[in-house]
Each structure stands twice: as C-alpha cells, then as structure tokens.
Amino acid sequence: MADVKVNAEALVSKFKLERILNQDQAGRRTSLHGFIDEQPALLILERAPFPTKPEHLVDVPSTLARLRNLGANDIYHWYMARSGPEKGTKEEDGDLFVPDLKINLIYPCTESHIKKYSKQGVRFVTETPEIYRDKIRPYMLSKREQGRLNWVFNIIEGRKEVEDVIYRTKLGQAGDEGFLLLPDLNWDRKTLDALHLLAIVERRDIWSLRDLRKKHIPWLEHMKAKLLAATVETYPSIERDQLKLYVHYQPTYYHFHIHIVHVALEAGSTQATGKAVGLESIIETLTAMGGDDESGMDSISMSYTLGEASELWMEVYEPLKTGGGASQ
C-alpha cells in the first residue's frame, strides 16, 4: 500500500504541460492536457478549501506576499493578493503579479455584517402581500432612513468608485433609463467566463422588485436591451446570448439594481432558487398579470431563503412561526 501511494505521488511532478483545456468554477478549477513519460495525461487542478482551525489563519493577512487594491467605497474594500512566492509571466503592464486570493474587507463592520457572514441555519419563507405591506415595506424604509444607501448614492453621483465604473449614461441626462455598470465585488475583473457586473439605476423610486408594476414593463425591456448592449460593447468577445440578467429578493440593499453574469459562471448561492429572480421572469409575470397598469409585484407571494441570524427572520418570520406575531 505504501509503494502504491509513493508511486502515485511521484506521477504529478512528472507531468509536462501541453495545453490548458478549460477553466471553470470562476477560474478556481483548471483542466490541463499533457504527458507523463510520453503517455497522454489529464491533470485537474482545483483550489483546496481553507483550513478551519484559527491557528492556520491567524497570520494570513500579515504574511501576504503581495496585495493589490481593486477598489474601495465607504466601508467596502476589494483586493487581489498573493499568498506565496511570486512566479509567472509579466502582465501587459510589465508587472509580475499572479494572485491566488480574492479578498473583500468591510471596515468598520456592523453587527449586521457579522451575522450575515457567520455560519447559521437557513430557512425558506413565504412573504405574502400582507406580510410585505405590514412588515417588510416598513423594514425597507427603516434601512433606507438609516443611511444604508449612502455608498450607492456616492457611486451614482460620481463621488466614489469613478475609476471602477465601466459604463454609464450621462448623469442626469437619461431620465428614468439612466444607469451605470461596475464590477461585482466577487469578480476578479479578468476571468470573462466568470463575468459578474452590477447595473445600478439612477432612479430612486424603485427599491426592489416589489415596486415593479405593469406600467414598468416598457422600462424593464428598454433597460434589458441597454444593459446587454453596454456589456457586449465593453467586452466584445462576449455575445448577448452568453449573458443572463437577474435581481435578488431579498436584495442586499434597497435600491434597484440588476446582476449581469456570464452563462458559464457556475451558479452558487447568489443565483440559487430563493435568492435570484430572472429579469425575463419578472417581465413575463407582469405581462400575464391581470388588472391595470398599477398592478404589480407587491400583489403576489414571494418565497426566499433567510439566515436564522438575519433581522428579517428574528423580527418577522420567527415570531410569525411561533404564533407570537411579528415584532414591531
């Protein structure tokens, strides 16, 4: 048995690369074709999970070989980093930097951030029109009044992340169809198969998909066309039918924004049922809906997942489940 293990381990170091076949999982897994002792071989490289013991992680931030900031806005900061010795070919700008870590920093963070990123149980809930009207809409308003959208307005008004905006209509000149595109914080800005952009609209009267009504169908269709056109103009190697558009419910923040992702991006939690709602599905739902132009998404039940540490679960849904009524 020991000889089998030793022989198996010796094979990897003998691998001679011929060509790269594929990269998937947003670039975290690579399939290589090559040879071992002149025989064809496939080598699949995949990033291993991080260790779970604190002693293995305590020194990581202070021992990075290299760190490059991608952008910052308010309390949010994004980086690419190298955890070990640098080795590779020079980039187009002549700089040698091959990152192996994508880092997001929230500083200073709030208790809500800590809860969001902590391991917790997940629940699947149904938000009826009545729950939305009586509990969720007031909750949304309270978050907007707490200044939670200042960083969004900074971007829209050109005060922050100006260098990160990859496309925008002229501020204030496109009316309700004004928008800007910027990279999602989870995209490395290089791997096109993992493309993930955010389209933030200028108009401030739509907080979430719940505010969309039949009268907004033409607006949604125009926005879809403009977002697709802007994306393929910015990234010419991508075609329209390689992109999908969706929104989140519940969203992370209550200002309407649309996610644009490459179809090859593997669906993680951000695209999962109970989180993502396709833009096409929203348009179709509104089109099929009865009533006049004021009929909208606030008249139907929506189901989605919530963490047990989230405010919505603890303040609304858990009390409803236990029969005590939602807290005020």
VEXKE-185577 format. One record per residue (C-alpha): residue number from 1; residue in one letter; chain; x, y, z. Coordinates in nm, 3 decimals, always signed. Layout:
% VEXKE-185577
+-------+-------+--------+---------+---------+---------+
! bator ! lumza ! kedren !       X !       Y !       Z !
+-------+-------+--------+---------+---------+---------+
!   NUM !     a !      A !       X !       Y !       Z !
...
+-------+-------+--------+---------+---------+---------+
***
This chain:
% VEXKE-185577
+-------+-------+--------+---------+---------+---------+
! bator ! lumza ! kedren !       X !       Y !       Z !
+-------+-------+--------+---------+---------+---------+
!     1 !     m !      A !  +0.000 !  +0.000 !  +0.000 !
!     2 !     a !      A !  +0.284 !  +0.239 !  +0.086 !
!     3 !     d !      A !  +0.451 !  +0.174 !  -0.251 !
!     4 !     v !      A !  +0.126 !  +0.249 !  -0.435 !
!     5 !     k !      A !  +0.096 !  +0.585 !  -0.257 !
!     6 !     v !      A !  +0.458 !  +0.681 !  -0.326 !
!     7 !     n !      A !  +0.428 !  +0.587 !  -0.692 !
!     8 !     a !      A !  +0.105 !  +0.783 !  -0.729 !
!     9 !     e !      A !  +0.257 !  +1.095 !  -0.571 !
!    10 !     a !      A !  +0.560 !  +1.072 !  -0.799 !
!    11 !     l !      A !  +0.343 !  +1.091 !  -1.110 !
!    12 !     v !      A !  +0.232 !  +1.451 !  -1.053 !
!    13 !     s !      A !  +0.581 !  +1.602 !  -1.058 !
!    14 !     k !      A !  +0.649 !  +1.426 !  -1.390 !
!    15 !     f !      A !  +0.356 !  +1.593 !  -1.566 !
!    16 !     k !      A !  +0.462 !  +1.802 !  -1.870 !
!    17 !     l !      A !  +0.206 !  +2.060 !  -1.979 !
!    18 !     e !      A !  +0.091 !  +2.058 !  -2.341 !
!    19 !     r !      A !  -0.208 !  +2.294 !  -2.323 !
!    20 !     i !      A !  -0.482 !  +2.432 !  -2.099 !
!    21 !     l !      A !  -0.816 !  +2.270 !  -2.179 !
!    22 !     n !      A !  -1.057 !  +2.463 !  -1.960 !
!    23 !     q !      A !  -1.111 !  +2.679 !  -1.657 !
!    24 !     d !      A !  -1.434 !  +2.669 !  -1.460 !
!    25 !     q !      A !  -1.573 !  +2.746 !  -1.114 !
!    26 !     a !      A !  -1.483 !  +3.111 !  -1.181 !
!    27 !     g !      A !  -1.124 !  +3.013 !  -1.254 !
!    28 !     r !      A !  -1.078 !  +2.808 !  -0.939 !
!    29 !     r !      A !  -1.052 !  +2.479 !  -1.131 !
!    30 !     t !      A !  -0.824 !  +2.423 !  -1.431 !
!    31 !     s !      A !  -0.805 !  +2.120 !  -1.661 !
!    32 !     l !      A !  -0.465 !  +2.060 !  -1.821 !
!    33 !     h !      A !  -0.359 !  +1.825 !  -2.100 !
!    34 !     g !      A !  -0.003 !  +1.696 !  -2.103 !
!    35 !     f !      A !  +0.222 !  +1.394 !  -2.087 !
!    36 !     i !      A !  +0.383 !  +1.170 !  -1.827 !
!    37 !     d !      A !  +0.663 !  +0.954 !  -1.961 !
!    38 !     e !      A !  +0.541 !  +1.034 !  -2.315 !
!    39 !     q !      A !  +0.192 !  +0.900 !  -2.236 !
!    40 !     p !      A !  -0.109 !  +1.140 !  -2.256 !
!    41 !     a !      A !  -0.243 !  +1.261 !  -1.922 !
!    42 !     l !      A !  -0.505 !  +1.496 !  -1.781 !
!    43 !     l !      A !  -0.430 !  +1.699 !  -1.468 !
!    44 !     i !      A !  -0.719 !  +1.880 !  -1.298 !
!    45 !     l !      A !  -0.612 !  +2.148 !  -1.050 !
!    46 !     e !      A !  -0.864 !  +2.281 !  -0.800 !
!    47 !     r !      A !  -0.828 !  +2.525 !  -0.512 !
!    48 !     a !      A !  -0.845 !  +2.341 !  -0.180 !
!    49 !     p !      A !  -1.078 !  +2.466 !  +0.096 !
!    50 !     f !      A !  -0.934 !  +2.697 !  +0.359 !
!    51 !     p !      A !  -0.835 !  +2.531 !  +0.688 !
!    52 !     t !      A !  -1.088 !  +2.568 !  +0.967 !
!    53 !     k !      A !  -0.852 !  +2.596 !  +1.265 !
!    54 !     p !      A !  -0.771 !  +2.956 !  +1.373 !
!    55 !     e !      A !  -0.401 !  +2.880 !  +1.414 !
!    56 !     h !      A !  -0.378 !  +2.819 !  +1.039 !
!    57 !     l !      A !  -0.545 !  +3.151 !  +0.953 !
!    58 !     v !      A !  -0.423 !  +3.395 !  +1.217 !
!    59 !     d !      A !  -0.113 !  +3.504 !  +1.022 !
!    60 !     v !      A !  -0.260 !  +3.509 !  +0.671 !
!    61 !     p !      A !  -0.340 !  +3.886 !  +0.650 !
!    62 !     s !      A !  +0.003 !  +3.993 !  +0.775 !
!    63 !     t !      A !  +0.207 !  +3.746 !  +0.569 !
!    64 !     l !      A !  +0.069 !  +3.807 !  +0.221 !
!    65 !     a !      A !  +0.347 !  +3.828 !  -0.036 !
!    66 !     r !      A !  +0.162 !  +4.096 !  -0.230 !
!    67 !     l !      A !  -0.165 !  +4.289 !  -0.217 !
!    68 !     r !      A !  -0.333 !  +4.498 !  -0.487 !
!    69 !     n !      A !  -0.641 !  +4.709 !  -0.423 !
!    70 !     l !      A !  -0.919 !  +4.680 !  -0.682 !
!    71 !     g !      A !  -1.144 !  +4.948 !  -0.538 !
!    72 !     a !      A !  -1.299 !  +5.098 !  -0.226 !
!    73 !     n !      A !  -1.624 !  +5.270 !  -0.137 !
!    74 !     d !      A !  -1.731 !  +5.374 !  +0.208 !
!    75 !     i !      A !  -1.663 !  +5.070 !  +0.432 !
!    76 !     y !      A !  -1.612 !  +4.824 !  +0.144 !
!    77 !     h !      A !  -1.268 !  +4.736 !  +0.002 !
!    78 !     w !      A !  -1.165 !  +4.478 !  -0.261 !
!    79 !     y !      A !  -0.824 !  +4.326 !  -0.332 !
!    80 !     m !      A !  -0.633 !  +4.062 !  -0.523 !
!    81 !     a !      A !  -0.347 !  +3.905 !  -0.328 !
!    82 !     r !      A !  -0.062 !  +3.656 !  -0.350 !
!    83 !     s !      A !  -0.014 !  +3.427 !  -0.052 !
!    84 !     g !      A !  +0.312 !  +3.265 !  -0.158 !
!    85 !     p !      A !  +0.629 !  +3.343 !  -0.359 !
!    86 !     e !      A !  +0.559 !  +3.509 !  -0.692 !
!    87 !     k !      A !  +0.622 !  +3.315 !  -1.007 !
!    88 !     g !      A !  +0.479 !  +3.369 !  -1.352 !
!    89 !     t !      A !  +0.488 !  +3.578 !  -1.665 !
!    90 !     k !      A !  +0.468 !  +3.952 !  -1.674 !
!    91 !     e !      A !  +0.133 !  +4.115 !  -1.730 !
!    92 !     e !      A !  +0.068 !  +4.361 !  -2.012 !
!    93 !     d !      A !  +0.188 !  +4.647 !  -1.796 !
!    94 !     g !      A !  +0.516 !  +4.465 !  -1.730 !
!    95 !     d !      A !  +0.428 !  +4.394 !  -1.368 !
!    96 !     l !      A !  +0.480 !  +4.043 !  -1.230 !
!    97 !     f !      A !  +0.177 !  +3.955 !  -1.019 !
!    98 !     v !      A !  -0.010 !  +3.624 !  -1.019 !
!    99 !     p !      A !  -0.273 !  +3.643 !  -0.741 !
!   100 !     d !      A !  -0.414 !  +3.335 !  -0.574 !
!   101 !     l !      A !  -0.655 !  +3.510 !  -0.336 !
!   102 !     k !      A !  -0.953 !  +3.744 !  -0.380 !
!   103 !     i !      A !  -1.004 !  +3.948 !  -0.063 !
!   104 !     n !      A !  -1.301 !  +4.158 !  +0.047 !
!   105 !     l !      A !  -1.265 !  +4.382 !  +0.352 !
!   106 !     i !      A !  -1.552 !  +4.551 !  +0.537 !
!   107 !     y !      A !  -1.416 !  +4.811 !  +0.777 !
!   108 !     p !      A !  -1.557 !  +4.918 !  +1.010 !
!   109 !     c !      A !  -1.816 !  +4.640 !  +1.002 !
!   110 !     t !      A !  -2.150 !  +4.633 !  +1.183 !
!   111 !     e !      A !  -2.324 !  +4.363 !  +1.383 !
!   112 !     s !      A !  -2.545 !  +4.300 !  +1.079 !
!   113 !     h !      A !  -2.236 !  +4.225 !  +0.870 !
!   114 !     i !      A !  -2.108 !  +3.982 !  +1.132 !
!   115 !     k !      A !  -2.440 !  +3.798 !  +1.138 !
!   116 !     k !      A !  -2.459 !  +3.784 !  +0.759 !
!   117 !     y !      A !  -2.118 !  +3.619 !  +0.724 !
!   118 !     s !      A !  -2.145 !  +3.385 !  +1.023 !
!   119 !     k !      A !  -2.236 !  +3.018 !  +0.987 !
!   120 !     q !      A !  -2.607 !  +2.985 !  +1.057 !
!   121 !     g !      A !  -2.913 !  +2.781 !  +0.979 !
!   122 !     v !      A !  -3.120 !  +2.876 !  +0.675 !
!   123 !     r !      A !  -3.498 !  +2.895 !  +0.645 !
!   124 !     f !      A !  -3.729 !  +2.905 !  +0.342 !
!   125 !     v !      A !  -4.009 !  +3.156 !  +0.395 !
!   126 !     t !      A !  -4.307 !  +3.286 !  +0.201 !
!   127 !     e !      A !  -4.375 !  +3.658 !  +0.201 !
!   128 !     t !      A !  -4.743 !  +3.721 !  +0.132 !
!   129 !     p !      A !  -4.867 !  +4.058 !  +0.005 !
!   130 !     e !      A !  -4.995 !  +4.126 !  +0.357 !
!   131 !     i !      A !  -4.660 !  +4.048 !  +0.522 !
!   132 !     y !      A !  -4.488 !  +4.268 !  +0.266 !
!   133 !     r !      A !  -4.727 !  +4.557 !  +0.325 !
!   134 !     d !      A !  -4.735 !  +4.540 !  +0.704 !
!   135 !     k !      A !  -4.384 !  +4.422 !  +0.793 !
!   136 !     i !      A !  -4.133 !  +4.417 !  +0.509 !
!   137 !     r !      A !  -4.205 !  +4.753 !  +0.347 !
!   138 !     p !      A !  -4.167 !  +4.938 !  +0.680 !
!   139 !     y !      A !  -3.844 !  +4.742 !  +0.739 !
!   140 !     m !      A !  -3.712 !  +4.854 !  +0.399 !
!   141 !     l !      A !  -3.797 !  +5.215 !  +0.479 !
!   142 !     s !      A !  -3.617 !  +5.198 !  +0.813 !
!   143 !     k !      A !  -3.299 !  +5.072 !  +0.643 !
!   144 !     r !      A !  -3.310 !  +5.347 !  +0.381 !
!   145 !     e !      A !  -3.356 !  +5.610 !  +0.652 !
!   146 !     q !      A !  -3.051 !  +5.480 !  +0.840 !
!   147 !     g !      A !  -2.820 !  +5.594 !  +0.562 !
!   148 !     r !      A !  -2.756 !  +5.240 !  +0.437 !
!   149 !     l !      A !  -2.761 !  +5.365 !  +0.076 !
!   150 !     n !      A !  -2.502 !  +5.643 !  +0.107 !
!   151 !     w !      A !  -2.237 !  +5.432 !  -0.067 !
!   152 !     v !      A !  -2.477 !  +5.363 !  -0.357 !
!   153 !     f !      A !  -2.558 !  +5.731 !  -0.398 !
!   154 !     n !      A !  -2.184 !  +5.810 !  -0.386 !
!   155 !     i !      A !  -2.136 !  +5.586 !  -0.689 !
!   156 !     i !      A !  -2.437 !  +5.720 !  -0.879 !
!   157 !     e !      A !  -2.335 !  +6.083 !  -0.824 !
!   158 !     g !      A !  -1.973 !  +6.017 !  -0.921 !
!   159 !     r !      A !  -1.819 !  +6.087 !  -0.581 !
!   160 !     k !      A !  -1.677 !  +5.737 !  -0.529 !
!   161 !     e !      A !  -1.556 !  +5.445 !  -0.744 !
!   162 !     v !      A !  -1.540 !  +5.668 !  -1.052 !
!   163 !     e !      A !  -1.244 !  +5.470 !  -1.184 !
!   164 !     d !      A !  -1.434 !  +5.142 !  -1.137 !
!   165 !     v !      A !  -1.739 !  +5.237 !  -1.341 !
!   166 !     i !      A !  -1.700 !  +5.058 !  -1.674 !
!   167 !     y !      A !  -2.000 !  +5.217 !  -1.843 !
!   168 !     r !      A !  -2.255 !  +5.482 !  -1.759 !
!   169 !     t !      A !  -2.513 !  +5.703 !  -1.921 !
!   170 !     k !      A !  -2.454 !  +6.074 !  -1.874 !
!   171 !     l !      A !  -2.553 !  +6.157 !  -1.519 !
!   172 !     g !      A !  -2.900 !  +6.309 !  -1.505 !
!   173 !     q !      A !  -2.948 !  +6.315 !  -1.882 !
!   174 !     a !      A !  -3.110 !  +5.977 !  -1.947 !
!   175 !     g !      A !  -3.412 !  +6.023 !  -1.723 !
!   176 !     d !      A !  -3.555 !  +5.704 !  -1.578 !
!   177 !     e !      A !  -3.325 !  +5.498 !  -1.803 !
!   178 !     g !      A !  -3.002 !  +5.631 !  -1.655 !
!   179 !     f !      A !  -2.771 !  +5.365 !  -1.515 !
!   180 !     l !      A !  -2.411 !  +5.265 !  -1.459 !
!   181 !     l !      A !  -2.221 !  +4.937 !  -1.473 !
!   182 !     l !      A !  -1.948 !  +4.832 !  -1.233 !
!   183 !     p !      A !  -1.783 !  +4.501 !  -1.142 !
!   184 !     d !      A !  -1.944 !  +4.295 !  -0.869 !
!   185 !     l !      A !  -1.716 !  +4.271 !  -0.567 !
!   186 !     n !      A !  -1.684 !  +3.893 !  -0.618 !
!   187 !     w !      A !  -1.549 !  +3.916 !  -0.974 !
!   188 !     d !      A !  -1.171 !  +3.927 !  -1.030 !
!   189 !     r !      A !  -1.221 !  +4.163 !  -1.330 !
!   190 !     k !      A !  -1.023 !  +3.934 !  -1.561 !
!   191 !     t !      A !  -1.194 !  +3.596 !  -1.597 !
!   192 !     l !      A !  -1.463 !  +3.665 !  -1.859 !
!   193 !     d !      A !  -1.633 !  +3.327 !  -1.810 !
!   194 !     a !      A !  -1.694 !  +3.443 !  -1.453 !
!   195 !     l !      A !  -1.812 !  +3.792 !  -1.553 !
!   196 !     h !      A !  -2.038 !  +3.946 !  -1.289 !
!   197 !     l !      A !  -2.149 !  +4.307 !  -1.323 !
!   198 !     l !      A !  -2.393 !  +4.524 !  -1.133 !
!   199 !     a !      A !  -2.622 !  +4.767 !  -1.310 !
!   200 !     i !      A !  -2.732 !  +5.038 !  -1.068 !
!   201 !     v !      A !  -3.020 !  +5.253 !  -1.191 !
!   202 !     e !      A !  -3.026 !  +5.627 !  -1.128 !
!   203 !     r !      A !  -3.395 !  +5.647 !  -1.042 !
!   204 !     r !      A !  -3.463 !  +5.620 !  -0.671 !
!   205 !     d !      A !  -3.834 !  +5.536 !  -0.662 !
!   206 !     i !      A !  -3.781 !  +5.162 !  -0.713 !
!   207 !     w !      A !  -3.642 !  +4.997 !  -0.401 !
!   208 !     s !      A !  -3.682 !  +4.632 !  -0.501 !
!   209 !     l !      A !  -3.872 !  +4.412 !  -0.746 !
!   210 !     r !      A !  -4.177 !  +4.461 !  -0.521 !
!   211 !     d !      A !  -4.208 !  +4.817 !  -0.660 !
!   212 !     l !      A !  -4.232 !  +4.698 !  -1.021 !
!   213 !     r !      A !  -4.573 !  +4.734 !  -1.186 !
!   214 !     k !      A !  -4.726 !  +4.662 !  -1.524 !
!   215 !     k !      A !  -4.654 !  +5.021 !  -1.623 !
!   216 !     h !      A !  -4.282 !  +4.944 !  -1.582 !
!   217 !     i !      A !  -4.276 !  +4.670 !  -1.849 !
!   218 !     p !      A !  -4.151 !  +4.904 !  -2.127 !
!   219 !     w !      A !  -3.889 !  +5.043 !  -1.890 !
!   220 !     l !      A !  -3.766 !  +4.695 !  -1.796 !
!   221 !     e !      A !  -3.747 !  +4.590 !  -2.161 !
!   222 !     h !      A !  -3.554 !  +4.907 !  -2.253 !
!   223 !     m !      A !  -3.318 !  +4.856 !  -1.958 !
!   224 !     k !      A !  -3.256 !  +4.495 !  -2.058 !
!   225 !     a !      A !  -3.165 !  +4.599 !  -2.412 !
!   226 !     k !      A !  -2.939 !  +4.880 !  -2.292 !
!   227 !     l !      A !  -2.760 !  +4.665 !  -2.034 !
!   228 !     l !      A !  -2.690 !  +4.390 !  -2.285 !
!   229 !     a !      A !  -2.567 !  +4.643 !  -2.542 !
!   230 !     a !      A !  -2.340 !  +4.814 !  -2.289 !
!   231 !     t !      A !  -2.191 !  +4.484 !  -2.172 !
!   232 !     v !      A !  -2.108 !  +4.347 !  -2.518 !
!   233 !     e !      A !  -1.971 !  +4.688 !  -2.619 !
!   234 !     t !      A !  -1.740 !  +4.682 !  -2.318 !
!   235 !     y !      A !  -1.643 !  +4.315 !  -2.363 !
!   236 !     p !      A !  -1.655 !  +4.247 !  -2.742 !
!   237 !     s !      A !  -1.564 !  +3.879 !  -2.706 !
!   238 !     i !      A !  -1.894 !  +3.818 !  -2.523 !
!   239 !     e !      A !  -2.221 !  +3.785 !  -2.714 !
!   240 !     r !      A !  -2.570 !  +3.874 !  -2.591 !
!   241 !     d !      A !  -2.683 !  +3.511 !  -2.560 !
!   242 !     q !      A !  -2.392 !  +3.445 !  -2.326 !
!   243 !     l !      A !  -2.539 !  +3.674 !  -2.062 !
!   244 !     k !      A !  -2.821 !  +3.642 !  -1.813 !
!   245 !     l !      A !  -2.982 !  +3.912 !  -1.602 !
!   246 !     y !      A !  -3.146 !  +3.873 !  -1.263 !
!   247 !     v !      A !  -3.230 !  +4.058 !  -0.943 !
!   248 !     h !      A !  -3.218 !  +3.942 !  -0.583 !
!   249 !     y !      A !  -3.506 !  +3.918 !  -0.342 !
!   250 !     q !      A !  -3.442 !  +3.991 !  -0.067 !
!   251 !     p !      A !  -3.169 !  +4.222 !  -0.201 !
!   252 !     t !      A !  -2.864 !  +4.322 !  -0.001 !
!   253 !     y !      A !  -2.966 !  +4.688 !  -0.023 !
!   254 !     y !      A !  -3.291 !  +4.858 !  -0.114 !
!   255 !     h !      A !  -3.208 !  +5.046 !  -0.432 !
!   256 !     f !      A !  -3.300 !  +4.867 !  -0.753 !
!   257 !     h !      A !  -3.004 !  +4.701 !  -0.923 !
!   258 !     i !      A !  -2.964 !  +4.422 !  -1.177 !
!   259 !     h !      A !  -2.699 !  +4.150 !  -1.185 !
!   260 !     i !      A !  -2.542 !  +4.065 !  -1.522 !
!   261 !     v !      A !  -2.346 !  +3.739 !  -1.533 !
!   262 !     h !      A !  -2.185 !  +3.515 !  -1.792 !
!   263 !     v !      A !  -2.386 !  +3.198 !  -1.850 !
!   264 !     a !      A !  -2.070 !  +2.994 !  -1.781 !
!   265 !     l !      A !  -2.047 !  +3.129 !  -1.426 !
!   266 !     e !      A !  -2.139 !  +2.835 !  -1.208 !
!   267 !     a !      A !  -2.449 !  +2.906 !  -1.006 !
!   268 !     g !      A !  -2.364 !  +2.947 !  -0.640 !
!   269 !     s !      A !  -2.585 !  +3.084 !  -0.365 !
!   270 !     t !      A !  -2.610 !  +3.420 !  -0.541 !
!   271 !     q !      A !  -2.801 !  +3.258 !  -0.830 !
!   272 !     a !      A !  -2.990 !  +2.999 !  -0.628 !
!   273 !     t !      A !  -3.366 !  +2.946 !  -0.609 !
!   274 !     g !      A !  -3.490 !  +3.152 !  -0.318 !
!   275 !     k !      A !  -3.249 !  +3.433 !  -0.396 !
!   276 !     a !      A !  -3.228 !  +3.516 !  -0.768 !
!   277 !     v !      A !  -3.525 !  +3.608 !  -0.989 !
!   278 !     g !      A !  -3.463 !  +3.632 !  -1.363 !
!   279 !     l !      A !  -3.540 !  +3.966 !  -1.525 !
!   280 !     e !      A !  -3.725 !  +3.785 !  -1.804 !
!   281 !     s !      A !  -3.939 !  +3.607 !  -1.543 !
!   282 !     i !      A !  -4.032 !  +3.937 !  -1.383 !
!   283 !     i !      A !  -4.134 !  +4.084 !  -1.719 !
!   284 !     e !      A !  -4.338 !  +3.772 !  -1.801 !
!   285 !     t !      A !  -4.508 !  +3.777 !  -1.460 !
!   286 !     l !      A !  -4.609 !  +4.140 !  -1.501 !
!   287 !     t !      A !  -4.727 !  +4.081 !  -1.858 !
!   288 !     a !      A !  -4.950 !  +3.790 !  -1.755 !
!   289 !     m !      A !  -5.084 !  +3.972 !  -1.450 !
!   290 !     g !      A !  -5.442 !  +4.096 !  -1.455 !
!   291 !     g !      A !  -5.551 !  +4.445 !  -1.360 !
!   292 !     d !      A !  -5.450 !  +4.791 !  -1.473 !
!   293 !     d !      A !  -5.105 !  +4.949 !  -1.506 !
!   294 !     e !      A !  -5.078 !  +4.991 !  -1.128 !
!   295 !     s !      A !  -5.097 !  +4.616 !  -1.067 !
!   296 !     g !      A !  -4.758 !  +4.486 !  -0.968 !
!   297 !     m !      A !  -4.521 !  +4.253 !  -0.790 !
!   298 !     d !      A !  -4.646 !  +4.365 !  -0.448 !
!   299 !     s !      A !  -4.969 !  +4.170 !  -0.509 !
!   300 !     i !      A !  -4.813 !  +3.821 !  -0.524 !
!   301 !     s !      A !  -4.645 !  +3.596 !  -0.269 !
!   302 !     m !      A !  -4.266 !  +3.564 !  -0.288 !
!   303 !     s !      A !  -4.065 !  +3.278 !  -0.136 !
!   304 !     y !      A !  -3.697 !  +3.306 !  -0.046 !
!   305 !     t !      A !  -3.428 !  +3.190 !  +0.196 !
!   306 !     l !      A !  -3.321 !  +3.369 !  +0.513 !
!   307 !     g !      A !  -3.042 !  +3.307 !  +0.760 !
!   308 !     e !      A !  -3.156 !  +3.241 !  +1.116 !
!   309 !     a !      A !  -2.935 !  +3.528 !  +1.237 !
!   310 !     s !      A !  -3.090 !  +3.780 !  +0.997 !
!   311 !     e !      A !  -3.310 !  +4.060 !  +1.125 !
!   312 !     l !      A !  -3.596 !  +3.957 !  +0.896 !
!   313 !     w !      A !  -3.603 !  +3.606 !  +1.039 !
!   314 !     m !      A !  -3.571 !  +3.709 !  +1.402 !
!   315 !     e !      A !  -3.805 !  +4.010 !  +1.388 !
!   316 !     v !      A !  -4.068 !  +3.894 !  +1.138 !
!   317 !     y !      A !  -4.076 !  +3.529 !  +1.042 !
!   318 !     e !      A !  -3.975 !  +3.352 !  +1.362 !
!   319 !     p !      A !  -4.244 !  +3.534 !  +1.565 !
!   320 !     l !      A !  -4.498 !  +3.453 !  +1.293 !
!   321 !     k !      A !  -4.395 !  +3.088 !  +1.304 !
!   322 !     t !      A !  -4.419 !  +3.060 !  +1.681 !
!   323 !     g !      A !  -4.757 !  +3.234 !  +1.682 !
!   324 !     g !      A !  -4.648 !  +3.542 !  +1.871 !
!   325 !     g !      A !  -4.684 !  +3.779 !  +1.579 !
!   326 !     a !      A !  -4.401 !  +3.975 !  +1.423 !
!   327 !     s !      A !  -4.216 !  +4.218 !  +1.647 !
!   328 !     q !      A !  -4.268 !  +4.587 !  +1.585 !
+-------+-------+--------+---------+---------+---------+
***
